[in-house]
Amino acid sequence: MKIERIIFDFHGIMKCMIDRKDLVCEVRSALKRSRVVALIGPRQCGKTTLAQEFLTADSPKYFDLEDPSSLARLDEPMTALQGLKGLVVIDEVQRKPDLFTVLRVLADRKPLPARFLILGSASPKLLKQSSESLAGRIETVAMSGFSIGEAGISLQARHWIRGGFPLSFLARTEADSFAWRKNFIQTFLERDIPQWGIGIPAIALLRFWTMLAHYHGQTWNAADPARSLGVSEPTVRRYIDILSGVFMIRQLPPWYANLKKRQVKAPKIYFRDTGLLHQLLGIRTEKELLSHPKCGASWEGYAIEETIKAIEPDETYYWATHGGAEIDLVLIKKGRMLGVECKRVDAPRITPSMRIAREELNLKQIAVVYPGKKRYAMGDGIAAVPLNAVAEGMQGLFPKKR
């Protein structure tokens, strides 16, 4: 299909055209290379709408496993799928995990009559069937809500407050957006989590998730939350692994090497969507956000997540020592090790931590992301970079030297 823009309509109240052509091109290229492509990301981030760029929902080759009729058609999956040709789309594939072994058989046919685009709301690590059954046959494309580049630089403040979920971002008012996020969390905990076979009471997971909102941007230790919830540390670690596996939380691992300084080896945790963070913190408006004690941590997490989306690094870490030196992001991209520091200040200045990080880790460049509008050099290989430049990806953050 030639259409490269997706239109979301929120109950007829607001209609907006969001450009996601880069993601469409990425999926199209993956389908040319691979027999099975998994488009994964959190629920309600736009996976179904994107898939319908390739195949309409009324096609006999489109299966939505939240639709009882599609589930009925797949009662005998081999019979239903083996005669299809071209592209076949299976939405919410995690609801029928026995499909993975069938897809392995179908993907091994020669000649190959069909390729499969499967949509899922859980990571391959959580869905072990896909990584085990389809090893060597599947390519994964990760998707999230709107990025800052897709949402538009002019709407950056709204994007930070509401997050990137389409129906939250495009809601008519702040109150409508807040209500949507509240309902999303309730539905997610009461319906989606049990459907994945996770037998954790919704109220317990909500308490834990709310507790995590206050840990946003901090190093993670399971001991205190376990005591507060009255459960064991392994149980708490399981909770956070579940929320990471369904794309709600990012556990940012530490980079540590055999250096002289004692280094922090616990992960940091961040909400991947600031709209959900603000909902759990009870923040409804920009005014409330700017006066909230977690404002700085929220902005830092927002800048970190948008940087990761834009750069798509091969590996992502943070670095810190017990002596106080740290850097928010250590990115490895095509063999280059790069640093990113996020500062919600008017004019960032070079700090001892930046110098130590550059020297100890041998970072090629450090970008200090801040909410201003001007790029300027701060020192050798260290530059202040406006948040808006993140939308330009690698070139925006780390332009090549002429």
Secondary structure by P-SEA (a helix, b strand, c coil): ccccbbbbbccccbbbbbbaaaaaaaaaaaaacccbbbbcccccccaaaaaaaccccccccccccccaaaaaaaccccccccccccbbbbccccccccaaaaaaaaaacccccbbbbbbbcccccccccccccccccbbbbbbbccccccccccaaaaaaaccccccccccccaaaaaaaaaaaaaaaaacccccccccccaaaaaaaaaaaaaaccbbbbaaaaaaaacccaaaaaaaaaaaaaaccccbbbbbbcccccccccbbbbbcccaaaaaaaaccccaaaaaaccaaaaaaaaaaaaaaaaaacccccccccccccccccbbbbcccbbbbbbbbccccccccaaaaaaaaaaccccccccccccbbbbccccbbbbccccccccccccccccc
